[in-house]
């Protein structure tokens, strides 16, 4: 796959999670609970892909995961700022 196709697929996958979260919100679930559940699911899945079903992350693995999440938040903010600056 090309980098552009990878970005498009990544964006489509992320959009599916946002759509599901919005559906939960529309069902009357508190947005703070939806957000916390989504973060918990992400942390659970990240632990699984790095340590398996029976494993866990050592402190260095937790730090890597936190740093990765922080980078994602920063990237989203850059994208949102660029969109705001452009109009």
C-alpha positions as CSV (number, residue, x, y, z in Angstrom):
1,X,0.0,0.0,0.0
2,X,1.1,3.5,-0.6
3,X,1.5,6.0,2.2
4,X,-1.6,7.9,1.0
5,X,-3.6,4.7,1.0
6,X,-2.3,3.8,4.5
7,X,-3.4,7.3,5.8
8,X,-6.8,6.9,4.2
9,X,-7.3,3.5,5.7
10,X,-6.1,4.7,9.1
11,X,-8.5,7.6,8.9
12,X,-11.4,5.4,8.0
13,X,-10.7,3.0,10.9
14,X,-10.4,5.9,13.3
15,X,-13.7,7.4,12.0
16,X,-15.5,4.1,12.7
17,X,-14.5,4.4,16.4
18,X,-15.7,8.0,16.5
19,X,-19.0,6.9,14.8
20,X,-19.5,4.2,17.4
21,X,-18.7,6.6,20.3
22,X,-21.2,9.1,18.8
23,X,-23.8,6.3,18.6
24,X,-23.3,5.6,22.3
25,X,-23.6,9.3,23.1
26,X,-26.8,9.4,21.0
27,X,-28.1,6.4,23.1
28,X,-27.9,8.7,26.1
29,X,-24.6,7.5,27.6
30,X,-22.6,10.3,29.2
31,X,-19.8,11.5,26.9
32,X,-17.2,11.3,29.8
33,X,-18.1,7.6,30.2
34,X,-18.0,6.9,26.5
35,X,-14.5,8.6,26.4
36,X,-13.2,6.7,29.4
37,X,-14.6,3.4,27.9
38,X,-12.9,4.1,24.6
39,X,-9.6,4.9,26.3
40,X,-9.9,1.7,28.4
41,X,-10.6,-0.4,25.3
42,X,-7.6,1.2,23.5
43,X,-5.3,0.5,26.5
44,X,-6.6,-3.1,26.7
45,X,-6.0,-3.7,23.0
46,X,-2.6,-2.1,23.1
47,X,-1.6,-4.3,26.0
48,X,-2.9,-7.3,24.1
49,X,-0.9,-6.6,20.9
50,X,2.3,-6.0,22.9
51,X,2.0,-8.6,25.7
52,X,-0.7,-11.1,24.6
53,X,-3.8,-12.2,26.5
54,X,-2.0,-13.3,29.6
55,X,0.8,-10.7,29.7
56,X,1.1,-7.2,31.0
57,X,3.3,-4.2,30.2
58,X,6.3,-3.4,32.3
59,X,6.7,0.3,33.4
60,X,8.8,0.9,30.2
61,X,6.0,-0.5,28.1
62,X,3.4,1.7,29.8
63,X,5.6,4.7,29.2
64,X,5.9,3.9,25.5
65,X,2.1,3.5,25.3
66,X,1.6,6.8,27.1
67,X,4.1,8.6,24.8
68,X,2.4,7.1,21.7
69,X,-1.0,8.3,22.9
70,X,0.5,11.7,23.7
71,X,1.9,12.0,20.2
72,X,-1.5,11.1,18.7
73,X,-3.2,13.8,20.8
74,X,-0.6,16.4,19.6
75,X,-1.0,15.3,16.0
76,X,-4.8,15.7,16.2
77,X,-4.4,19.2,17.7
78,X,-2.0,20.2,14.9
79,X,-4.5,19.0,12.3
80,X,-7.4,20.9,14.0
81,X,-5.3,24.1,14.3
82,X,-4.3,23.9,10.6
83,X,-8.0,23.5,9.7
84,X,-8.9,26.5,11.9
85,X,-6.1,28.6,10.5
86,X,-7.2,27.9,6.9
87,X,-10.7,29.0,7.3
